[in-house]
Amino acid sequence: MEINTNFKKIISIFYAVVFYLTSVILSLLILSSLFFTVYIPLSGKEKIEFSNSTWYFPILIFLFILVLFKSKKIVEKISSKRLFLLFSVAYLIVGLFLINRLVGGLRADAYNVYQAAKEFNSGIFDSLTNRDGYLHLYPHQLGLMSLERIYIFLNDDEKLIYFINLLFIIGTNFYIYKISLKLFKNQLVTNYSIILSFLFFPHFFFLTFAYGTIPGLFLVVFGYYHLLKYNETSRWYNALISIVSFALACLIRNNYYIFVIAIILIQIFNFLENMKWRKLLVTFLIVISIPMSSFLLKSYYQKVTHNPIPQGAPMISFITMGTQDNPNVPSLGGWWDGYNSSLLINNDFDHAKAVEQAKNDLKNNLLTFYQQPMFAVKFFYKKILSTWLEPTFQSIWTGPLTERGYKQNSRILRSIYEENSGYYFLNSFGKVFTVSIYLLTLIAVINYIFNKKFSVVELITIIFFLGGFFFHVLWETKSQYVFIYVLLLIPTAANGLVKITSMPTFKLRSNK
């Protein structure tokens, strides 16, 4: 009994830390958005621009939430299935138009992974075995490359990836809808989740991004849903689907390790509260499945290529890059600047020497922060704002750029991809939408603090957001990396919106 009491104290402290940290971070982002606007021009230089927010920006936030609130009676009457189907058909039509009319191809990492996949399917492994090969530098991309090998086997056309991404995006929104229903058991919350997930346009525009983000995100929510099902029913096929999905998601995109860590934490606390050993066993299988799947994949390619899998760019180099302000690149301090790849090249691909240099450079970065505390505050503040308040999350920037010679043959697409009125509108709407999600999530969290009524599994996406936030404070960052955390806050934000509508003052006004 004493042990149980101690467990409860630990769990309650953990929940308090999660809620208060989330509240502080969201408050920081919301307040900062009232003063600063983040903008990324559509050029390959990845330059970040800051400007002052307009005086009427808070009014736009208020009007957006008011429109959602005023539509309550209509929203709660619509069938969730019908609402999801309506938005899905719209997404499918617009998505097919985008895929068909878009002029431009893959670039940067997406291009390199795709080319490596084509070469592997032809029996050429130079990208992995040659010292200057892309996969030699970044062997963590082997999972994504393997997925694209399947795509290329089916059809050697990059637009197939765009179409599959579109299906993954709709599928992700479907499971956000199903997860919302399962967590909150409230049709209004569910319907608001559907609406907000489809209004979050960066998710849609990432269909042209042939990277691990979109398929990995689908696998994460797919696995999350089946884990919730398993916790309810104890059916082993749900557990198996969940385990496999999480393992594949982490293979395709390493960022989803953070989500799995959130899952593991909540599953452990769930076990401590209920003492159901089956849940603990599934948690253990999730833990071991991820390194096991990575080991099997590397073993396969080691056998195929007859070469050991290279270590690639040292992990510590990403932290060094994330804490340095390189004056020789146009991007912001803490953003990608090529440090990790040049580190290996400059050390003649000697991994041990590269690690040692990265450690020394990191020490110098930290020493600079220690000696110049105001510089450190400014550095991290700008890094955080550029990461979390860039309204498009680079979803359009990752597509074809005009400076690369791509001219769109559609007026609508020219307006967006050639940095005209369409792009400016999406930036403005995106800022209102993103900050509204932060504000509604904050309301939901404050409600959790005061009412102490919540399901443990509701906290998974909040912990995921916290993990992503602190990870990118130190790690190399880009705004495109963090849209996944914002998207998965939507069910909590929808719950926050419903909490507003249920407040006594709102009820009174509605009755009047």
N, C-alpha and C positions, 0 to 999 in steps of 0.2 A: 504493500500500500504506500509506503514511504517513497519507494522508487517511482511509482506511478505519479505521485505528487511532484517529485522532482522533474520528471519528464514533462508534466503539464506546465511547470514554471519555465522550463527551457523553451518549450513550444510557444508559449505566450510571449516571452521575450523576443523570440525570433519574429513572430508576427508583428510585434510592435516596431521592431527595427525596420522591417520591410515596409510597413505602412508609413512611418515617419520619414524614412529616407525617400520613398517615392513622392511623398507630399512636398518635401523640400526641393527635389529635382524638378518636378512638374511646375512648382511655383516659380522657380528660377527661369525656366524656359518660357512660361507664360508672361512673366513680368518683362523679361528681356525682349520678347516679341513686340511689346508696346513701344519700344525705343529703337529697335534695329530690324532691318530687313536684309535678308541674305539672298544674293542673286548670283547665278553662275552663267556667264555668257556661253553661247554655243560655239566654242572653239576648242581645239585639241589641247590648249595650254592648261585647262582645268583651273582657271583663275577664279577666285572667290571675291565678290564685291559686297561691301557693307554700305547701307544707306540708312537714313532716318525713316522710321515708320510714319505713315500718314496719321494725322490727328483723328481721322474718322475710322481707323482700323478697329478699335474696340466696338464701335457701332456696328460694323459689319459682322463681327463675332456675335454680338447680341441678336442681330437680325437673322443670322443663320440658325442659331439655336431656337429663336422664336418661331421661325418657319417650321422647324422640326416639331416644336411643341404644339403649334396650332394645327398641325396635320395629324395629331394624336388620334382623334376620333376616326379618321379615314384609315390610318395605318393599322390600328388594332382590329378593324373589321375585315381587312384583307387576309385571305388565306396565305400562310407563309409559303406554301408550295407554289401558289399562283404568283406571288410576288417575286420569288426567286426565279421562276421560269420566265417571267416577263423581262427581268433584268438580264438573264442569261442569253435570251434570244437577241436582245439589243447588243450585248457584248459580242455575240457571235457575228452579227451582221457588220458592226463597226470594225471588229477585229479582222474579218475576211477582207473588208475594204482596205484596211491598213496594210495587210500582208500583200494584197494584189497590186496596190498602187505605189507602195513605198519604193523609192529608188535608193539603192545603197546596199553595201554588204557589211560583213563582219570586220572588226578591227581590234587591235590591242590583244588582251588575254583571250577574248572569245575567238578571235581569228586564229591565234596560235594553237589553242586546244583543238579547234575544228580541223586545222591542217594536220596536226599530229594524229588525230583519229583517222583521217583519210590515208595517211602514210602507214599507220599500223595495219589497217585493213588490206594494204598492198604488200605487207611483209617488211616494211621499212621502219626501223626503230631508232633512227638517228636522233630524233628529238629527245629520247631518253638516254641513249648510250653515249652520244657525243657531248663533250664538255660544254660546248656552247649551245646545246639544245634547250628548248623551252622547258620540257619536262625534267631535264637534268637539273635545272635551276629550281623548278617548282614541282617536285614529284607528288605533292599533295593533290595535284590536279588529275591524277590517274583515274580516280573514280568518275569524274565528269567526262574525261576522255573516253572511258569505257562505255558510258551511256551514249555518247555521240557516235561511237563506232556502230552501235545498234541502229541509230538513226540513219547513218550513211549507208549501211547495209540495205535498209529498206528503200531509200531514195537519196541519191547524192545531190540534194538541193537544200540549201540552208533555210529556204522558206518552209520546209517540213518542220524544222525546229521551231520556227515562229508559230506554226499551227498547233504543234503539240504543246508549246508554252501557253497558247490561248486556252486550250483544254485544261491544262494544269491550273491556270488562273481561275477559270470558272469552277473547277473542282475544289480549289482552295476556299473560294467563297461559299461553296456548298457546305463544306465541313465547318467553316466558321458559323454558318447558320445552324447546323446540327449541334455543334458544341454549345452555342448560345442557348438553344432550346434545352439541352441536357443539363446545363449548369444552373440556369435561372428558372426554367419551367414556367416561362411567362411569354405569351405570344407577342406582346408589345415590345419587350426587350429583343426578342428574336427578330421581329420585323425591322426594328431600328438597326440591328446588326446587319441585316441583309442590305438595307438601303445604304448605310455608311460604308460597308465593304465594297460595294459597287461604285460609290461616289469617289472612292480613294483612287484617283486616276493614275498615280505612279505605278501601281500594281498592274494596270492595264498596259501602259506603255512599255513596261519591261518585257512584253511578249517578244520584242525584237532583240532582246539581250540573250544571246546564246551562251548562257553561263549556268552555274549550278544553283543560283539563287531561287529561281522559280520551281524547278522540279523538286529541289530540296525542301522548299516551303510546303509544297503539296504533301510530301511524304511526312513531314512533321505534324501537320494538322490531321492527316489521315491516321497516323499512329496515335496521336493524342485522343482522337475520338474513340478509337478502339480500346485504348487503355481505360477510358471512362466507362465504356461498355463492359470491359472485363471486371472493373471494380464493382459494378452493379450485379453482374450475372455469374462471375467466376467461370465463364466459358473459355477454355484454353485456346480456341482458334482466334478469339479476340486478342489474347495476350501474344500469340505468335505473330499475328499481323502487326501489332504494335512494336514488338521487338525488332522484326525485320525492317519495318518502315524507318525506325529511328537509326538503325545501323546504316541503311542505304542513304538516308539524308545526310549523315555525317561523312560518308564516303564521298558524296557528290559535292558537299559544301561544308567545310570545317566549322563555320560559324554556328552551325546547329548543335555543336557540342554544348553550347550555353543553354539551349532549350532542354537538352537531355539532362544536364546538371540540375536544372529547375525541376524537371520531372522526378529525378531521383530523390531530391530533397523532400518534395511533397509526399512522395510514396513512403519514404522513411517515417515522416511525421504522421502520415495516415496509418502506418503500421503501429506506431507507438500509441496512437489513440484507440485503435480497434483490436490490436494484437491478432491480426489475421495473417498467418504464416504464408499463405499463398501469395499475398501481395508482396511480401518481402522476397519470396523466391523469384517472382517476375522482375522485381527491381534488380536483383542480382544478375538475372539473365540479360537484362538491358545493359548493365555495366560491362559484362564480359563480351557481349555480342559485338560491341563497337571496336575494341582492339583486335578481336578475332577476325572480323570482316576485313579490316585493314591488313592484317597479317596474310590472310588468304589471297587478297588481291595482289599484294606485293610479291608473294611467293609465286603466283601465276606468271606475272610479268618477268620475274627473275628467271623462271624456267624457260619462257618463250624467247627472251633476249639473250640468255646465257651470260648475263651480266648482273652484278649486285645492284640493287636499287640505290641510287645516290641519296645522300642525306639532304641535298638541296640547300637553299638559303637558310641559315640558322634562324630558329624561332626568335632568339633574342634580338636579331636584327630588325624585326618588325616593331619591337618596343623602342629600340634606338631610333628608328625612323619616326616613330610616333611622338618622340620627345625632342626632336631637333627642328630648328628653323633654318632651312637651307636658303641662303640669299641668292643662289644661282638658279633657282627654279621659280616660276611664276605662281605656283600653288602655295597655299597657306602652310604655315608651320604645323607639323604633325600629320599632314596629308602625304600621300605617296609621292616620293621624289626619286625613285630608282635606286635608293641606297642599298637595299637588300641584294639586288643582282650585281651591282658594281662592286659590292663588298667581296663577293666570291671571286669575281673576275680579277680584281686588283690583288687578291691573295693567291692567284694562280690555282684557284679551285681547291685550295687546302682548307678543309672544313674547320679544323682545329685552330688554324691561324685566323680564319674569318670570325670564329666565335670570340677569340681573344680580343681582336680589334673591336668587335661590336660591344664587348663588355667595357673596354676602355673608353670608347666613344660615349657609351651610355653614362658612365661615371662622370665624364666631362659635362654632359647635358644636365645631369642632376646637380653637379657642382655649380653650374651657371644659375640654375633655379635657386639654389641655396644662397648664393652670393647676391643675386638680383631678384628678390622676392616679388617686386612689382612687375618685373618682366615675366615671371612665372605665372602670376595671376592673369596678366593680359594674354599670355600665350594660351593657357588652358581655357580661358573664357572664350576667346575667339575660336579655338578648336571645337569646343562644345557647341557654340552657336552655329558654326558653319556645318557641323554634322547633323544637328537635330532641328534646325530651323530653315534649312534650304528646302523650299516648298515642293520642288519637283523630284527631289531625291535622286537627281541625275538620270531619271528615267528616260528623258528625251535626249539628254547629252550622250547617253550610251548608244543612241541610234546613229544614223548617217549624218555627217557634218558637211556643211557647204564648203568649208575650206579644203575638204578632201575631194572636191570636185563633184559632189552629189547634188544635182538640181532636181527638185521634186516636180512631177508633172501634174499634180493636183493642187488647186488653189488652197484647199483646206490644209494639206500637208505642208505647202510652202509657208503658210501662215504660222505653222507650229515649228517645223524643223529648220526654217531659215531665219528664226529669231524675229518674227514679226508679231502682229497683234494677237494671234492665237497663243503664242508662247508667253506673251505678257499676261494675257488673261489667265492662263493656267497657273502662272506664278502667283497671281493675286488670289485666285480661288484656292490654290493649294495652301497658301499661308493661313487663310481663314479656316480652312478645313482642318489642317494639322493642329493649330492652336486650339480649336474647338474640341478636338479629340483629347488633347492634354487637359483642358479645363474640365470636360465631362468625366474623364478618368479621375482627376483630382477630387471631384465631388463624390464619386463612388467610393474612393479611398477614405475620405473624411467620414462618410457615412459608415464605413466599416469600423473606423476608430471609435465613433461615438455609440453606435448600436451594437457592435460586437456580434453581428449576425452575418456570417458568410460561410460558404463551403470551402474546405481546405483546397480543393482542386481549382477553385477560382483564382488562387494566387499564382498559379503556374505562369501565366502570361505576364503578370506583374513582376515576378522574380526574373523572368526572361528579359523584360525591359530593363530592370536594375542591372542585371548581369551585362547586357549589351552596353549600357551607359558607362559603367566603370571599366569594362574591357576596352572601349574605344577612347577613354580618357588617356590611357597609356599606349595602347596599340596604334599602329598606323590606321588612319581613318579616311573615310569618304562618306558623303551623305548617302550614296547608293547602298552602303553596307547596312544602314539602320532602318530602312523603310519596313523591314520585316517585323521589327519590334513595335513600330507604330501601328501597323496593320493588325497585329494580334492583340493590341489594346482595345480594339473596337467593341468586342462584347462587353468589356468592363465599362467603356464609355457609354454604350447604349443603356446599360444598367444605371449609370449616373444620370442620364437623361430622363429615364423613367422615375428615378428618385426625385428629380426636380418637379416633375408633373404631379407627384403624390404629396408634395409639401402642402400644409394647410392653407397657406396664402394663395397658392395656385389653384387649389381645389375651390376655395371661396370665390375667386375671380371667375373660374370656369362656370360655377353655378349661377353667378350673376349674369 
